[in-house]
Amino acid sequence: MAWEELLSIAAENRIYRAEEAATDPTSCPNDGHPLSTGPDGWLYCVYDGWRPLGAPAMPG
């Protein structure tokens, strides 16, 4: 693999990371399970209670 190809891959990865950071998560990063909407309207993982950054703690 040439250095130019490696630099191209790195640039493409930066684009993917920026796109991912700009969208809401759809699955839990801990277990990959799809996120559900809680009673407060925020996303959460039903298995471990993970919530996206900025989401308040689960009520109850």
Order of alpha helices (4+ residues) and beta strands (2+ residues): alpha-beta-beta
